[in-house]
Amino acid sequence: MPLEIKILDYGDIELESSFLVLGRDCGRTRRVLTLGFLIVGGPYPVVIDTGYRSNQIMETLGMRGLQFHENMIENQLARHGVRMGDVRYVCHTHLHIDHAGKDDLFPMNTTVVLNRKELEYSVSGLMHPQYPAPDIKHLIDRLHTRSALRFLDLEVTGPIELMPGVYCDAANAHTEGSMNIHVHTADGIATICGDVIYDFNDQIVTPFNEIHDAEPRTTGNHGTSKRAEKAAIKKLLSNSRYLLPVHDRPAKIEGGVVVGRLHDQVPGPVVQSLPQRNWFPA
């Protein structure tokens, strides 16, 4: 059975708009998705990112969490016939507050997989308080429990195969230890890219305040350089058939251009097609 990615809806977040896209609508509030991903079709289910712990914890960042009963991770998995104990690996694109908040609901024989540099970065204080104490302290418990945690050293090794058709690779953007997860589907490579991309429209399709051709806009929330952020986005657009960020619906990519949007699964039906761009001579 070919690998497929199912979209898990962990609820929404209300936050300041320029946090998502650098300089956009400063001071205005915007509501965004918080998604996770379930990889099926392999020898066992794999979950990518687990959402935020509670609505209350988002208030520590001045944000509003909108998570309801149907958004609980166990209920999202149940929609696909998967129980928490069925999951072999929980992988993290990174460990920010809205990505690693439900790890403690999984049994210790479910292995949490992360880039070693990301755990180091999470305790550096450089993006505090986006790494809340309950989430990171739980990972330290896993650190001292046999097989409960798996470290990757992607900056040194290059891409690592987690299971047939699933590869982890250093993102080199957003946080110092962020990673992308590449899934080889029947319709090409689908890349789960965490928060390297927040908003396809204002970062890539019609980049906010960018005048150079094919120049993406960075997010307003990152711990690396602007050059690194832009390069990481360009690399994603060049190497993947589908891109799946956590705070926007998946996109279909052709020739480095976003040509369509998907909803609940990848591969899956395109629910919005973007018109071809008209080119005119100078």
Backbone as CSV, one residue per row, in Angstrom:
resi,resn,N_x,N_y,N_z,CA_x,CA_y,CA_z,C_x,C_y,C_z
1,MET,0.846,-1.202,0.000,0.000,0.000,0.000,0.877,1.246,0.000
2,PRO,0.654,2.170,-0.940,1.469,3.395,-0.970,1.268,4.228,0.292
3,LEU,2.289,4.964,0.644,2.192,5.830,1.815,1.268,7.005,1.526
4,GLU,0.443,7.340,2.525,-0.448,8.492,2.463,-0.304,9.290,3.747
5,ILE,-0.650,10.563,3.670,-0.617,11.434,4.845,-2.029,11.930,5.114
6,LYS,-2.520,11.667,6.314,-3.821,12.160,6.752,-3.608,13.406,7.611
7,ILE,-4.475,14.404,7.426,-4.355,15.666,8.149,-5.096,15.561,9.480
8,LEU,-4.425,15.939,10.555,-5.015,15.960,11.891,-5.254,17.415,12.285
9,ASP,-6.471,17.734,12.691,-6.844,19.109,13.037,-6.824,19.275,14.549
10,TYR,-5.806,19.957,15.065,-5.641,20.131,16.507,-6.269,21.412,17.044
11,GLY,-7.003,22.148,16.207,-7.607,23.395,16.658,-6.912,24.597,16.062
12,ASP,-7.405,25.779,16.411,-6.891,27.031,15.853,-6.159,27.855,16.913
13,ILE,-5.448,28.859,16.435,-4.772,29.832,17.299,-5.050,31.221,16.747
14,GLU,-5.346,32.165,17.633,-5.427,33.566,17.257,-4.158,34.266,17.723
15,LEU,-3.497,34.980,16.808,-2.218,35.609,17.114,-2.014,36.828,16.230
16,GLU,-0.991,37.584,16.518,-0.689,38.795,15.768,-0.186,38.452,14.368
17,SER,-0.718,39.123,13.355,-0.509,38.752,11.959,0.951,38.770,11.533
18,SER,1.735,39.740,12.004,3.120,39.848,11.543,4.025,38.775,12.138
19,PHE,3.522,38.034,13.127,4.224,36.858,13.631,4.334,35.818,12.520
20,LEU,3.302,35.743,11.685,3.237,34.745,10.620,3.998,35.170,9.371
21,VAL,3.789,36.413,8.939,4.441,36.934,7.734,5.081,38.265,8.108
22,LEU,6.358,38.366,7.912,7.127,39.512,8.391,6.545,40.838,7.893
23,GLY,6.120,41.683,8.841,5.653,43.019,8.524,4.210,43.133,8.090
24,ARG,3.489,42.036,7.984,2.116,42.088,7.487,1.123,42.444,8.600
25,ASP,0.335,43.484,8.385,-0.774,43.853,9.280,-0.355,43.869,10.747
26,CYS,0.709,44.599,11.037,1.207,44.660,12.410,0.107,45.121,13.358
27,GLY,-0.045,44.415,14.460,-1.035,44.766,15.468,-2.402,44.159,15.246
28,ARG,-2.630,43.533,14.095,-3.921,42.909,13.822,-3.889,41.423,14.142
29,THR,-5.028,40.918,14.587,-5.128,39.509,14.974,-5.554,38.658,13.783
30,ARG,-4.978,37.475,13.705,-5.321,36.537,12.637,-5.534,35.155,13.255
31,ARG,-6.439,34.400,12.710,-6.728,33.037,13.183,-6.142,32.034,12.207
32,VAL,-5.389,31.063,12.743,-4.734,30.078,11.879,-4.993,28.667,12.384
33,LEU,-4.835,27.727,11.489,-4.929,26.305,11.806,-3.730,25.856,12.630
34,THR,-3.917,24.764,13.349,-2.786,24.014,13.909,-2.993,22.560,13.514
35,LEU,-2.156,22.078,12.622,-2.329,20.741,12.064,-1.248,19.777,12.555
36,GLY,-1.582,18.511,12.552,-0.616,17.433,12.690,-0.818,16.498,11.517
37,PHE,-0.008,15.443,11.454,-0.045,14.564,10.295,0.124,13.115,10.724
38,LEU,-0.630,12.245,10.064,-0.581,10.808,10.311,-0.149,10.132,9.023
39,ILE,0.987,9.437,9.071,1.474,8.690,7.915,0.980,7.262,8.027
40,VAL,0.243,6.815,7.022,-0.298,5.449,6.997,0.137,4.765,5.706
41,GLY,-0.020,3.450,5.687,0.351,2.665,4.511,1.673,1.958,4.669
42,GLY,2.405,2.267,5.742,3.661,1.595,6.043,3.465,0.487,7.061
43,PRO,4.541,0.004,7.658,4.428,-1.094,8.629,3.718,-0.697,9.919
44,TYR,3.659,0.615,10.221,2.997,1.090,11.438,2.679,2.577,11.264
45,PRO,1.718,3.095,12.033,1.381,4.519,11.920,2.485,5.389,12.511
46,VAL,2.687,6.542,11.898,3.644,7.540,12.376,2.915,8.883,12.470
47,VAL,3.081,9.556,13.599,2.479,10.871,13.812,3.564,11.939,13.726
48,ILE,3.258,13.037,13.047,4.165,14.186,12.975,3.522,15.348,13.716
49,ASP,4.147,15.778,14.795,3.729,16.893,15.651,2.415,16.573,16.375
50,THR,2.300,17.119,17.593,1.176,16.743,18.461,0.347,17.929,18.945
51,GLY,0.582,19.140,18.422,-0.246,20.280,18.786,0.123,20.888,20.126
52,TYR,-0.750,21.762,20.631,-0.468,22.439,21.896,-1.213,21.775,23.046
53,ARG,-0.665,21.922,24.234,-1.119,21.218,25.427,-2.546,21.602,25.823
54,SER,-2.851,22.895,25.807,-4.159,23.373,26.261,-4.375,24.778,25.749
55,ASN,-5.623,25.219,25.779,-5.906,26.602,25.415,-5.188,27.570,26.353
56,GLN,-5.110,27.197,27.625,-4.526,28.091,28.622,-3.042,28.336,28.378
57,ILE,-2.319,27.321,27.911,-0.874,27.489,27.763,-0.541,28.469,26.638
58,MET,-1.445,28.616,25.665,-1.186,29.567,24.587,-1.227,31.012,25.089
59,GLU,-1.913,31.236,26.201,-1.979,32.588,26.768,-0.617,33.061,27.255
60,THR,0.301,32.153,27.540,1.638,32.556,27.982,2.403,33.280,26.888
61,LEU,1.958,33.121,25.635,2.563,33.825,24.506,1.704,34.994,24.041
62,GLY,0.638,35.286,24.786,-0.270,36.336,24.356,-1.145,35.902,23.196
63,MET,-1.337,34.611,23.030,-2.150,34.062,21.951,-3.378,33.383,22.542
64,ARG,-4.361,33.143,21.710,-5.598,32.484,22.140,-5.714,31.118,21.485
65,GLY,-5.780,30.074,22.302,-5.985,28.733,21.784,-7.466,28.445,21.614
66,LEU,-7.806,27.779,20.520,-9.192,27.408,20.214,-9.217,25.914,19.907
67,GLN,-9.069,25.145,20.959,-9.010,23.689,20.860,-10.230,23.113,21.569
68,PHE,-10.957,22.251,20.868,-12.193,21.707,21.404,-12.113,20.173,21.441
69,HIS,-13.185,19.546,21.920,-13.169,18.096,22.130,-12.771,17.341,20.866
70,GLU,-13.329,17.745,19.736,-13.035,17.019,18.496,-11.585,17.176,18.055
71,ASN,-10.892,18.192,18.588,-9.497,18.430,18.219,-8.498,17.649,19.065
72,MET,-8.961,16.974,20.110,-8.045,16.191,20.938,-7.365,15.132,20.074
73,ILE,-6.090,14.909,20.317,-5.308,14.055,19.428,-5.873,12.634,19.342
74,GLU,-6.362,12.109,20.463,-6.913,10.757,20.436,-8.150,10.684,19.541
75,ASN,-8.947,11.767,19.503,-10.136,11.781,18.656,-9.769,11.959,17.185
76,GLN,-8.737,12.747,16.907,-8.281,12.903,15.536,-7.727,11.599,14.974
77,LEU,-6.967,10.877,15.789,-6.438,9.588,15.342,-7.555,8.569,15.144
78,ALA,-8.552,8.609,16.026,-9.655,7.644,15.948,-10.422,7.778,14.635
79,ARG,-10.444,8.962,14.049,-11.109,9.158,12.759,-10.496,8.272,11.675
80,HIS,-9.257,7.848,11.898,-8.549,7.015,10.922,-8.309,5.605,11.453
81,GLY,-9.033,5.241,12.517,-8.932,3.895,13.073,-7.636,3.614,13.803
82,VAL,-6.972,4.664,14.312,-5.680,4.528,14.985,-5.839,4.913,16.455
83,ARG,-5.305,4.094,17.346,-5.269,4.395,18.778,-3.883,4.921,19.141
84,MET,-3.819,5.621,20.264,-2.543,6.200,20.689,-1.453,5.133,20.776
85,GLY,-1.778,3.973,21.320,-0.799,2.910,21.494,-0.369,2.231,20.208
86,ASP,-1.087,2.493,19.100,-0.716,1.904,17.804,0.461,2.626,17.161
87,VAL,0.711,3.853,17.598,1.689,4.705,16.937,3.105,4.277,17.314
88,ARG,3.929,3.990,16.321,5.321,3.571,16.574,6.231,4.753,16.835
89,TYR,6.110,5.793,16.002,6.951,6.978,16.148,6.098,8.242,16.195
90,VAL,6.487,9.158,17.060,6.024,10.545,17.016,7.236,11.385,16.625
91,CYS,7.173,12.013,15.460,8.287,12.837,14.984,7.932,14.310,15.164
92,HIS,8.953,15.107,15.435,8.717,16.535,15.599,9.507,17.344,14.585
93,THR,8.778,18.182,13.834,9.472,19.141,12.982,10.329,20.052,13.852
94,HIS,9.806,20.424,15.023,10.538,21.149,16.067,9.691,21.083,17.336
95,LEU,10.135,21.730,18.398,9.517,21.524,19.712,8.799,22.755,20.259
96,HIS,8.405,23.667,19.418,7.691,24.842,19.893,6.365,24.455,20.552
97,ILE,5.812,25.392,21.278,4.651,25.208,22.136,3.461,24.550,21.428
98,ASP,3.285,24.811,20.138,2.138,24.295,19.395,2.476,23.043,18.582
99,HIS,3.613,22.420,18.884,4.040,21.243,18.127,4.308,20.013,18.993
100,ALA,4.572,20.207,20.269,5.000,19.076,21.105,4.244,19.017,22.429
101,GLY,2.987,19.446,22.427,2.250,19.560,23.675,1.529,18.322,24.142
102,LYS,1.470,17.274,23.328,0.699,16.086,23.709,1.541,14.813,23.746
103,ASP,2.858,14.976,23.779,3.724,13.790,23.796,3.480,12.914,25.015
104,ASP,3.138,13.541,26.143,2.981,12.774,27.375,1.725,11.907,27.374
105,LEU,0.864,12.039,26.359,-0.301,11.170,26.243,0.042,9.842,25.571
106,PHE,1.196,9.784,24.926,1.627,8.545,24.280,2.396,7.684,25.274
107,PRO,2.262,6.371,25.186,3.036,5.495,26.081,4.526,5.619,25.816
108,MET,5.323,5.236,26.796,6.771,5.368,26.660,7.351,4.410,25.627
109,ASN,6.586,3.409,25.194,7.100,2.547,24.130,6.764,3.065,22.739
110,THR,6.126,4.237,22.666,6.091,5.014,21.426,7.322,5.916,21.444
111,THR,8.155,5.797,20.442,9.413,6.543,20.424,9.210,7.926,19.820
112,VAL,9.617,8.950,20.549,9.606,10.327,20.038,10.923,10.564,19.304
113,VAL,10.823,11.046,18.076,11.988,11.243,17.210,12.183,12.736,16.968
114,LEU,13.394,13.225,17.238,13.681,14.634,16.998,15.145,14.821,16.672
115,ASN,15.436,15.942,16.064,16.817,16.296,15.785,17.483,16.710,17.098
116,ARG,18.641,16.135,17.414,19.287,16.392,18.694,19.486,17.898,18.935
117,LYS,19.854,18.625,17.881,20.086,20.056,18.023,18.833,20.787,18.481
118,GLU,17.639,20.259,18.152,16.405,20.925,18.565,16.190,20.833,20.070
119,LEU,16.509,19.689,20.676,16.392,19.604,22.130,17.411,20.528,22.791
120,GLU,18.602,20.589,22.252,19.611,21.517,22.778,19.118,22.956,22.660
121,TYR,18.547,23.294,21.520,18.068,24.653,21.278,16.901,24.999,22.204
122,SER,16.070,24.000,22.503,14.888,24.248,23.327,15.242,24.693,24.736
123,VAL,16.442,24.353,25.210,16.858,24.746,26.571,17.913,25.849,26.540
124,SER,18.114,26.459,25.373,19.112,27.523,25.263,18.582,28.870,25.729
125,GLY,17.259,29.003,25.793,16.657,30.281,26.140,16.526,31.235,24.977
126,LEU,16.981,30.852,23.784,17.014,31.771,22.653,15.631,32.080,22.089
127,MET,14.676,31.165,22.240,13.312,31.459,21.789,12.310,31.224,22.922
128,HIS,12.769,31.431,24.142,11.872,31.345,25.301,10.857,32.482,25.212
129,PRO,9.555,32.247,25.543,8.955,31.055,26.150,8.239,30.153,25.147
130,GLN,8.713,30.092,23.916,8.053,29.224,22.941,8.296,27.734,23.210
131,TYR,9.187,27.433,24.147,9.410,26.053,24.594,8.937,25.943,26.043
132,PRO,7.668,25.626,26.295,7.150,25.644,27.670,7.694,24.503,28.521
133,ALA,7.823,24.772,29.797,8.439,23.819,30.724,7.777,22.438,30.728
134,PRO,6.436,22.320,30.771,5.853,20.964,30.841,6.242,20.083,29.659
135,ASP,6.303,20.669,28.463,6.632,19.876,27.275,8.083,19.410,27.303
136,ILE,8.980,20.322,27.629,10.406,19.986,27.606,10.759,19.053,28.768
137,LYS,10.154,19.259,29.934,10.422,18.370,31.067,9.957,16.946,30.770
138,HIS,8.856,16.813,30.046,8.433,15.462,29.667,9.467,14.797,28.768
139,LEU,10.042,15.556,27.847,11.063,14.982,26.973,12.302,14.562,27.754
140,ILE,12.618,15.267,28.835,13.738,14.848,29.693,13.407,13.527,30.376
141,ASP,12.138,13.324,30.751,11.735,12.009,31.274,11.962,10.929,30.224
142,ARG,11.640,11.233,28.997,11.868,10.263,27.923,13.364,10.027,27.694
143,LEU,14.144,11.077,27.876,15.593,10.968,27.727,16.170,9.897,28.646
144,HIS,15.537,9.709,29.809,16.031,8.754,30.807,15.226,7.455,30.823
145,THR,14.451,7.219,29.745,13.666,5.987,29.631,14.091,5.255,28.368
146,ARG,14.418,3.987,28.505,14.941,3.229,27.369,13.992,3.266,26.172
147,SER,14.519,3.641,25.030,13.847,3.621,23.727,12.675,4.598,23.615
148,ALA,12.497,5.478,24.604,11.394,6.432,24.544,11.724,7.651,23.695
149,LEU,13.017,7.836,23.386,13.460,8.996,22.622,14.502,8.535,21.615
150,ARG,14.427,9.090,20.413,15.423,8.792,19.382,15.975,10.102,18.853
151,PHE,17.289,10.245,18.906,17.952,11.448,18.422,18.477,11.244,17.004
152,LEU,18.300,12.262,16.170,18.929,12.322,14.869,19.963,13.449,14.896
153,ASP,21.000,13.316,14.099,22.047,14.340,13.991,22.150,14.762,12.530
154,LEU,21.084,15.386,12.051,20.882,15.580,10.620,21.875,16.531,9.985
155,GLU,22.388,17.485,10.747,23.374,18.420,10.194,24.668,17.707,9.818
156,VAL,24.915,16.579,10.462,26.142,15.808,10.218,25.897,14.672,9.235
157,THR,24.793,13.956,9.435,24.551,12.738,8.660,23.910,12.984,7.309
158,GLY,23.197,14.113,7.158,22.316,14.255,6.018,21.020,13.507,6.290
159,PRO,20.184,13.328,5.276,18.881,12.689,5.483,19.005,11.281,6.066
160,ILE,18.067,10.944,6.952,18.014,9.633,7.593,16.667,8.987,7.279
161,GLU,16.689,7.721,6.875,15.457,6.981,6.615,14.886,6.476,7.934
162,LEU,13.662,6.908,8.242,12.994,6.476,9.469,12.333,5.119,9.267
163,MET,11.696,4.945,8.140,11.139,3.666,7.700,11.049,3.750,6.190
164,PRO,10.796,2.655,5.497,10.782,2.716,4.040,9.871,3.827,3.516
165,GLY,10.481,4.746,2.763,9.712,5.819,2.158,9.542,7.060,3.000
166,VAL,10.116,7.093,4.199,9.999,8.263,5.083,11.399,8.686,5.509
167,TYR,11.772,9.926,5.171,13.114,10.432,5.450,13.038,11.735,6.245
168,CYS,13.920,11.873,7.204,14.051,13.101,7.986,15.287,13.854,7.494
169,ASP,15.162,15.191,7.415,16.223,16.009,6.842,16.256,17.347,7.572
170,ALA,17.436,17.885,7.806,17.562,19.181,8.474,16.885,20.265,7.645
171,ALA,16.048,21.082,8.294,15.355,22.166,7.598,16.249,23.379,7.410
172,ASN,17.168,23.597,8.354,18.061,24.769,8.321,17.285,26.080,8.299
173,ALA,16.168,26.107,9.023,15.340,27.307,9.098,14.408,27.199,10.293
174,HIS,13.791,28.311,10.638,12.839,28.500,11.732,13.493,28.384,13.100
175,THR,13.958,27.197,13.474,14.774,27.014,14.666,16.061,26.316,14.256
176,GLU,17.043,26.333,15.135,18.333,25.730,14.761,18.235,24.224,14.562
177,GLY,17.232,23.582,15.170,17.131,22.127,15.061,15.921,21.625,14.305
178,SER,15.221,22.507,13.598,14.027,22.067,12.855,14.387,21.033,11.796
179,MET,13.444,20.126,11.541,13.645,19.152,10.474,12.393,19.035,9.619
180,ASN,12.595,18.638,8.374,11.524,18.301,7.449,11.391,16.786,7.395
181,ILE,10.173,16.327,7.112,9.933,14.895,6.928,9.428,14.686,5.513
182,HIS,10.194,13.945,4.711,9.857,13.682,3.320,9.185,12.315,3.220
183,VAL,8.007,12.283,2.620,7.238,11.047,2.484,7.098,10.737,1.000
184,HIS,7.566,9.557,0.604,7.508,9.152,-0.798,6.149,8.512,-1.071
185,THR,5.257,9.268,-1.704,3.917,8.801,-2.007,3.838,8.313,-3.449
186,ALA,2.676,7.796,-3.819,2.481,7.329,-5.196,2.500,8.477,-6.193
187,ASP,2.359,9.713,-5.716,2.337,10.874,-6.606,3.512,11.808,-6.352
188,GLY,4.598,11.274,-5.818,5.784,12.092,-5.604,6.052,12.377,-4.146
189,ILE,7.067,13.193,-3.906,7.506,13.479,-2.540,6.610,14.535,-1.908
190,ALA,6.076,14.198,-0.732,5.310,15.139,0.084,6.155,15.485,1.297
191,THR,6.418,16.762,1.510,7.301,17.194,2.585,6.516,17.935,3.666
192,ILE,6.580,17.401,4.877,6.008,18.067,6.046,7.080,19.020,6.558
193,CYS,6.772,20.326,6.488,7.830,21.330,6.659,7.636,22.238,7.870
194,GLY,6.808,21.831,8.824,6.702,22.555,10.088,6.354,24.008,9.894
195,ASP,7.199,24.904,10.453,6.943,26.344,10.392,7.929,27.091,9.501
196,VAL,8.613,26.376,8.623,9.429,27.066,7.625,8.505,27.918,6.741
197,ILE,7.286,27.407,6.535,6.236,28.150,5.835,5.042,28.250,6.778
198,TYR,4.534,29.465,6.939,3.294,29.675,7.682,2.108,29.910,6.747
199,ASP,2.330,30.639,5.657,1.233,31.157,4.843,1.650,31.144,3.370
200,PHE,1.077,30.217,2.595,1.474,30.093,1.195,1.181,31.360,0.395
201,ASN,0.010,31.939,0.604,-0.364,33.071,-0.233,0.579,34.253,-0.038
202,ASP,0.775,34.679,1.213,1.533,35.902,1.465,3.041,35.683,1.553
203,GLN,3.478,34.445,1.587,4.916,34.181,1.566,5.422,33.756,0.198
204,ILE,4.559,33.095,-0.604,5.058,32.455,-1.822,4.263,32.839,-3.067
205,VAL,2.936,32.716,-3.015,2.137,32.979,-4.218,2.205,34.457,-4.591
206,THR,1.885,35.326,-3.636,2.013,36.780,-3.818,2.776,37.312,-2.615
207,PRO,4.095,37.182,-2.593,4.875,37.486,-1.393,4.717,38.943,-0.946
208,PHE,4.378,39.109,0.310,4.121,40.442,0.871,5.387,41.299,0.825
209,ASN,5.272,42.457,0.161,6.346,43.466,0.119,7.637,42.974,-0.537
210,GLU,7.567,41.935,-1.372,8.746,41.479,-2.104,8.620,41.934,-3.559
211,ILE,9.696,42.451,-4.150,9.640,42.938,-5.533,10.482,42.100,-6.492
212,HIS,11.297,41.193,-5.971,12.163,40.403,-6.832,11.456,39.121,-7.266
213,ASP,11.757,38.686,-8.466,11.090,37.526,-9.034,11.367,36.275,-8.211
214,ALA,10.290,35.534,-7.900,10.384,34.253,-7.188,11.085,34.370,-5.841
215,GLU,10.950,35.517,-5.194,11.584,35.727,-3.888,10.543,35.543,-2.788
216,PRO,10.673,34.498,-1.963,9.679,34.281,-0.913,9.827,35.277,0.233
217,ARG,8.748,35.457,0.971,8.751,36.275,2.179,8.986,35.375,3.378
218,THR,9.793,35.823,4.321,10.018,35.017,5.517,8.858,35.188,6.498
219,THR,8.802,34.314,7.465,7.880,34.482,8.587,8.411,35.593,9.497
220,GLY,7.599,35.984,10.457,8.048,36.951,11.456,8.561,36.295,12.712
221,ASN,8.768,34.972,12.667,9.151,34.213,13.861,10.183,33.160,13.475
222,HIS,11.452,33.497,13.634,12.476,32.523,13.297,13.761,32.841,14.046
223,GLY,14.579,31.827,14.226,15.824,31.968,14.961,17.061,31.880,14.096
224,THR,16.888,31.851,12.778,18.026,31.817,11.855,18.026,33.107,11.035
225,SER,18.930,33.229,10.084,19.051,34.452,9.293,17.975,34.519,8.214
226,LYS,17.732,35.724,7.699,16.794,35.893,6.584,17.264,35.095,5.370
227,ARG,18.576,35.078,5.116,19.112,34.306,3.981,18.782,32.823,4.139
228,ALA,18.983,32.299,5.342,18.703,30.882,5.584,17.222,30.575,5.425
229,GLU,16.362,31.465,5.908,14.922,31.245,5.807,14.473,31.219,4.345
230,LYS,14.937,32.183,3.571,14.553,32.235,2.162,15.094,31.028,1.395
231,ALA,16.338,30.662,1.675,16.941,29.515,0.983,16.188,28.231,1.308
232,ALA,15.764,28.083,2.547,15.043,26.868,2.944,13.716,26.756,2.208
233,ILE,13.021,27.882,2.049,11.754,27.869,1.315,11.996,27.520,-0.151
234,LYS,13.012,28.119,-0.757,13.326,27.839,-2.161,13.672,26.364,-2.368
235,LYS,14.393,25.801,-1.426,14.752,24.379,-1.530,13.511,23.498,-1.475
236,LEU,12.580,23.819,-0.578,11.338,23.052,-0.486,10.561,23.113,-1.796
237,LEU,10.465,24.291,-2.373,9.711,24.456,-3.610,10.356,23.707,-4.773
238,SER,11.665,23.528,-4.715,12.381,22.851,-5.799,12.348,21.338,-5.690
239,ASN,12.169,20.815,-4.475,12.406,19.382,-4.260,11.166,18.553,-3.960
240,SER,10.010,19.179,-3.818,8.831,18.424,-3.383,7.643,18.626,-4.310
241,ARG,6.824,17.587,-4.397,5.570,17.639,-5.158,4.456,18.265,-4.319
242,TYR,4.509,17.994,-3.003,3.533,18.552,-2.072,4.272,19.133,-0.874
243,LEU,3.753,20.237,-0.345,4.293,20.822,0.876,3.185,20.920,1.914
244,LEU,3.523,20.503,3.149,2.540,20.462,4.223,3.082,21.201,5.439
245,PRO,2.736,22.482,5.589,3.093,23.197,6.812,2.066,22.907,7.906
246,VAL,2.304,23.412,9.100,1.422,23.133,10.231,0.291,24.150,10.346
247,HIS,0.467,25.355,9.796,-0.533,26.400,10.008,-1.239,26.841,8.722
248,ASP,-1.146,26.045,7.672,-1.842,26.327,6.422,-2.135,24.990,5.750
249,ARG,-3.146,24.971,4.882,-3.480,23.732,4.187,-2.394,23.347,3.187
250,PRO,-2.266,22.056,2.885,-1.207,21.605,1.977,-1.311,22.220,0.589
251,ALA,-0.165,22.297,-0.074,-0.100,22.842,-1.430,0.521,21.828,-2.377
252,LYS,0.062,21.862,-3.623,0.663,21.070,-4.693,1.611,21.965,-5.459
253,ILE,2.802,21.430,-5.757,3.867,22.219,-6.375,4.214,21.636,-7.740
254,GLU,4.333,22.508,-8.732,4.821,22.109,-10.054,5.821,23.157,-10.527
255,GLY,7.008,22.715,-10.898,8.015,23.637,-11.387,8.358,24.740,-10.410
256,GLY,8.322,24.420,-9.124,8.647,25.394,-8.103,7.546,26.397,-7.812
257,VAL,6.346,26.152,-8.356,5.231,27.090,-8.214,4.058,26.383,-7.537
258,VAL,3.350,27.088,-6.651,2.140,26.557,-6.029,1.022,26.578,-7.064
259,VAL,0.479,25.387,-7.389,-0.553,25.300,-8.430,-1.895,24.851,-7.881
260,GLY,-1.936,24.387,-6.631,-3.197,23.925,-6.082,-3.111,23.725,-4.582
261,ARG,-4.269,23.639,-3.953,-4.356,23.433,-2.508,-5.180,22.187,-2.232
262,LEU,-4.806,21.472,-1.163,-5.493,20.253,-0.765,-6.078,20.451,0.622
263,HIS,-6.831,19.447,1.101,-7.537,19.634,2.369,-7.200,18.562,3.402
264,ASP,-7.704,17.341,3.242,-7.663,16.357,4.322,-6.608,15.275,4.174
265,GLN,-6.026,15.115,2.992,-5.041,14.059,2.809,-4.143,14.388,1.627
266,VAL,-2.961,13.771,1.651,-1.987,13.934,0.578,-1.391,12.562,0.281
267,PRO,-1.382,12.110,-0.997,-2.043,12.733,-2.134,-3.561,12.763,-1.929
268,GLY,-4.217,13.641,-2.629,-5.658,13.768,-2.514,-6.173,14.746,-3.534
269,PRO,-7.475,14.952,-3.541,-8.052,15.866,-4.526,-7.635,17.306,-4.275
270,VAL,-7.381,18.033,-5.345,-7.086,19.459,-5.257,-8.411,20.200,-5.090
271,VAL,-8.542,20.947,-3.996,-9.793,21.648,-3.728,-9.750,23.092,-4.215
272,GLN,-8.559,23.579,-4.525,-8.419,24.924,-5.091,-7.262,24.916,-6.069
273,SER,-7.538,25.273,-7.306,-6.486,25.381,-8.314,-6.123,26.843,-8.488
274,LEU,-4.834,27.122,-8.537,-4.381,28.489,-8.742,-4.178,28.727,-10.226
275,PRO,-4.649,29.856,-10.753,-4.506,30.119,-12.193,-3.045,30.297,-12.568
276,GLN,-2.728,29.935,-13.795,-1.388,30.139,-14.303,-1.082,31.628,-14.374
277,ARG,0.143,31.997,-14.043,0.532,33.394,-14.071,0.780,33.837,-15.518
278,ASN,0.283,35.015,-15.869,0.494,35.551,-17.213,1.808,36.326,-17.266
279,TRP,2.639,36.009,-18.228,3.927,36.677,-18.363,3.872,37.635,-19.556
280,PHE,4.388,38.805,-19.389,4.411,39.809,-20.443,5.834,40.275,-20.662
281,PRO,6.219,40.534,-21.906,7.585,41.037,-22.154,7.778,42.411,-21.553
282,ALA,9.008,42.695,-21.139,9.317,44.007,-20.540,9.169,45.096,-21.585
